Amino acid sequence: MSSPHPFEDPQTMRLLLVYLHYEGDGAWERDPDAAELIAYATAKYASLAIKHQLEPAEAAAAAWDVMRTRAARIAGDPWAVITHSVALHLYYEERARGLLCGADQVRTDDVVDFHDAERIDAHEASLADYHPAFWSYDDVSDFEEPPPRGQDADQAPPEPTNAFFALDDAVTAFVESGWPLPAARLALECIAARLISTGSKYAAFESLRRDRSIRLQLDIDQDAWVRVLHAVLGHDNPNLQRTAVGRGILQRLLIGERTAEIFGSSAVASAIAASAPSETEAVHA
């Protein structure tokens, strides 16, 4: 097994950052250790940059910005500070490119509810067929208010819920369980988008479980994030496939269950409430 790089030692890293700071900006250009450090950071964060569809040089530039801060110089573990900041920077850059706006705009709550820009012809189905904003009815005279639930024991099972409405219902339920609205929408939209892109709950779960950027954005720990994923996506155990635990919140909403029924389960409600980020920490600006 190869020995760790000297830069991985916190004390060595701190001393180098302090030295470069007091030598002035020119030290970063002249000092061979500075050049080696940037090369090491480029290699260290290359895979993270590629995951966010960015160049490794983008991650290296973000790391260099953090290395020159006082926070990195006095940290017990400078690499922990640098890695956290680089992960956030790359996440915001990726979101900014998807939204066709500046990274500074992405760091505000104004765009949390927006999805990435899409071409109108990016879907096989016509835009009017899948987006509720374009739905219309020629004759609404036959529309009636639905009967109250429980009025008739023989009433037909509820109709499946449109995916857009199901997501909104889930966001509302998360907020009622103590989640800040921006954090609830970010978490659920990221889960739904990953589910669409991977095509299966298991693949989406594994991909999201390993994706630290969303969890860092929400400021929740790994255990809380896994609880949220299990609650929203369900469990992949074949023995639980037809149970409420196996289906997960999104699937149960899509087949017509109400949020009151789903969150009436103490297990679901407590899992979501226990995983909620604080109002002040959720969704970094």
Secondary structure as GFF3:
##gff-version 3
##sequence-region A 1 285
A	DSSP	three_ten_helix	6	8	.	.	.	ID=ss1
A	DSSP	alpha_helix	10	23	.	.	.	ID=ss2
A	DSSP	alpha_helix	26	30	.	.	.	ID=ss3
A	DSSP	alpha_helix	32	44	.	.	.	ID=ss4
A	DSSP	alpha_helix	46	51	.	.	.	ID=ss5
A	DSSP	alpha_helix	56	67	.	.	.	ID=ss6
A	DSSP	alpha_helix	70	74	.	.	.	ID=ss7
A	DSSP	alpha_helix	78	99	.	.	.	ID=ss8
A	DSSP	alpha_helix	103	106	.	.	.	ID=ss9
A	DSSP	three_ten_helix	109	111	.	.	.	ID=ss10
A	DSSP	three_ten_helix	120	122	.	.	.	ID=ss11
A	DSSP	alpha_helix	127	130	.	.	.	ID=ss12
A	DSSP	three_ten_helix	132	134	.	.	.	ID=ss13
A	DSSP	alpha_helix	163	176	.	.	.	ID=ss14
A	DSSP	alpha_helix	181	198	.	.	.	ID=ss15
A	DSSP	alpha_helix	201	210	.	.	.	ID=ss16
A	DSSP	alpha_helix	212	218	.	.	.	ID=ss17
A	DSSP	alpha_helix	222	233	.	.	.	ID=ss18
A	DSSP	three_ten_helix	238	240	.	.	.	ID=ss19
A	DSSP	alpha_helix	244	254	.	.	.	ID=ss20
A	DSSP	alpha_helix	259	262	.	.	.	ID=ss21
A	DSSP	alpha_helix	266	274	.	.	.	ID=ss22
###
